[in-house]
Amino acid sequence: MQDHITPRRVVILGGGFAGLFAARALRRSPVAVTVVDRRAHHLFQPLLYQCASGILSEGQIAQPLRAVLRRHHNVSCVLAEATDVDVGAQVVHLRRPDGGALDLPYDDLIVGVGMRQSYFGHDEFAAHAPGMKTLHDALDIRRRIYRAFEMAETASDAGERQEWLTFALVGGGPTGVELAGQIREIAGHTLDREFRKTDSAQARVLLFEGSGEVLGAFGHPLALRAARTLRSLGVELHLSTRVTEVDVHGLTVEGQDGATTRFDARTVLWTAGVEAPPIAAALARATGAGQDRAGRIFVEPDLTVPGHPEIHVTGDVMSLNKLPGLAEVAMQSGAYAGRAVRHAVEGRTKQPKPFRYLDLGSAAYISRGKAVVKAGPLHLSGAVGWLAWLFIHLAFLTGFRSRLGAVLSWSVSFVTSSRRERAFTMPDADTSAGRAQSAPPPP
Amino acid sequence: MQDHITPRRVVILGGGFAGLFAARALRRSPVAVTVVDRRAHHLFQPLLYQCASGILSEGQIAQPLRAVLRRHHNVSCVLAEATDVDVGAQVVHLRRPDGGALDLPYDDLIVGVGMRQSYFGHDEFAAHAPGMKTLHDALDIRRRIYRAFEMAETASDAGERQEWLTFALVGGGPTGVELAGQIREIAGHTLDREFRKTDSAQARVLLFEGSGEVLGAFGHPLALRAARTLRSLGVELHLSTRVTEVDVHGLTVEGQDGATTRFDARTVLWTAGVEAPPIAAALARATGAGQDRAGRIFVEPDLTVPGHPEIHVTGDVMSLNKLPGLAEVAMQSGAYAGRAVRHAVEGRTKQPKPFRYLDLGSAAYISRGKAVVKAGPLHLSGAVGWLAWLFIHLAFLTGFRSRLGAVLSWSVSFVTSSRRERAFTMPDADTSAGRAQSAPPPP
């Protein structure tokens, strides 16, 4: 047994799937776990696009971390961002939301900080092309999608109207494909007969992808079927293209032949790539660990950093055997790291088996009643794929109320095409922040 | 019958209760109605505090205006802000969200733009003390409430922790009272056992009110009962006080005797007063109409502006017989103005009866199972008041799905004290906006 006065301190960086599953694996261990996250919620990222498109509310896909972990009596949650790690002193340096510093000593460190959107060195694109990684991003995208149709309705001429009715999606992975399907559904069904001057169904959705196919990770047969489904929905696919410029009126892309083409589109959404957050580089510097091109940290087969058996890297930010950045990998690697700490606490001396990812499959929703699912030798698409998608997401959605709420929202949305969460906010001069800005400085 | 080529043009400024009920009254008239609003949604303002406190989602209290009015085939919706009125040319000048100008000619103008939060000349308070008028405000307040408890948990000492656990509410009207009750409930029940270092139940809620009682509009007996209920919930009432200073660490108030007191509170919320938005002053200038101290426009008994029978002012921004700024007044005055236009279109020459407000009562929710309701001679409080509150709000909530959703959310929240919509966003360096800001300028 551990000394109860000073139990072994386990710090988990990140409250995503990896961090959550690591904390759960330690539930019955006599350790003091601290989960650090920059947000106060655990986000069910695979459904983020449904929050952006107005089917689900924030609360349906994001639960407070401390509510999820309430019954884990050995877990504390800290709202802060990790800025650096002192691997000698075994201390993580944190920054609180108000800028204050906080130091957290650890005996074991489990890193599951995830990846953030990458603009491939063009961060200036971000102002015109938001990414899709956080709840904040999703609400921003919701605002941009629905506002675009509003702007089209009051456009001064047909040219401007068409610009507002053109949506460009950069990136042909699951998120880009899902968003493309959602926007076509919104345009063709949700907004049906709501506009007087605008035919919302005329909205163009352009999907740009650098490689030769969408959903390449699902394998060639499913990628082909996904492309066919997207085209039948009216999504215009531009494969083997690279975005060279984004501004408020649209984007410029370069084809394989080097020729550039300009597309006018007032809404550009970016799901093209990911990169590690700054703490990954800090950890690599501190430990001497290597990083792949996107900044993921190379780990040993037991998910520890070379030379640092007390530091585990899990989830999307871990680089091991080119495992994909999927929720399922994050869950399994997080649970593995948590178990490794538990076994050490229990005094097991046996060399742990290397981490092995059990591929339970992956799924992408394209539109109502259509999804592609790959699970081992199984390749599903169309309605069968959609049923499999439904089952998988219900099984993994955190918490019973979220499941019930999602099923209700999906049922209504599926039957009526309506979306309950269409309300978007616009900070303007009348909000408190706007008022304070325009207020004269106090004397 | 009107000429079908150029039907009479009715412009409605504001898609709140007044505007919506005006549009509905014109549903079967051969007129072309345009509803102009700065937001794309109709907001059920009486439940805004429940969105702020995490019980309801945005979509449960805000429906897209054009979805609400979809079956009104003579109605168009325009997302824009009215900046001025040319009463000679009968044209409203609008500004679109992108800054573009738009002119809208009218034959009849119905103004129902509502009121905004007033800081009594101290707009600089707004940065530290958000108001509660818009969905944007509600999400801001949700963020501040839940973040405060998070900050308390990582506070560096007991003094800072207590500052984060102190919530100051300025204004003892329904919104202030409702928020006070909500925060006490969150502290005592919702967050129960979620924190390790912080006892959330120790949160102090201070309510500051300029007059001698809270909910004064409900009459002395109910005001007394509301004060008793609030005190029993642990809300500290500071009556007959005036706020003289607000900053990031708290506020300073002056009592009736002129003595000032300082209160440390990291969260200050402002519900103390209202003022007319700038378009009211523009309309008064253009028509020569008078305004009361808060900027409301004085109207004739038929709700028109003196000398301008084609301009109707309705809802909160209308000044007539000191009618209160209640949803019910807005609905009835909006419907009255709509009917007046309909009668004119139908060629009725009879002098219309003056507008008479039928007081159906008013209600304020204090906490679980406790509300005060005043309806004519009826004064209800406690559990009976709460049942009446429930019935009234369900009856008026727009749309069947909102009602069903609200009942489900209320049931779960009432029984379990949990709140589904606790997730809040924090724009940080990693969001698209943050990334773009820190990006180097393009060459």
Interface residues (C-beta under 8 A of the other chain):
Chain A: R38 R39 A40 H41 G54 S57 E58 G59 Q60 A62 Q63 P64 R66 A67 R70 S76 C77 V78 L79 A80 E81 R96 P97 D98 G100 L102 R116 Q117 Y119 H122 D123 E124 F125 A126 A127 H128 A129 P130 G131 K133 T134 L135 H136 D137 L139 D140 Y146 R147 E150 M151 E153 T154 S156 R193 E194 F195 R196 K197 W270 P277 R401 G405 V412 S418 R420 E421 R422 A423 F424 T425 M426 P427 D428 D430 T431 S432 A433 R435 A436 Q437 S438 A439 P440 P441 P442
Chain B: R38 R39 A40 H41 G54 S57 E58 G59 Q60 A62 Q63 P64 R66 A67 R70 S76 C77 V78 L79 A80 E81 R96 P97 D98 G100 L102 R116 Q117 Y119 H122 D123 E124 F125 A126 A127 H128 A129 P130 G131 K133 T134 L135 H136 D137 L139 D140 Y146 R147 E150 M151 E153 T154 S156 R193 E194 F195 R196 K197 W270 P277 R401 G405 V412 S418 R420 E421 R422 A423 F424 T425 M426 P427 D428 D430 T431 S432 A433 R435 A436 Q437 S438 A439 P440 P441 P442
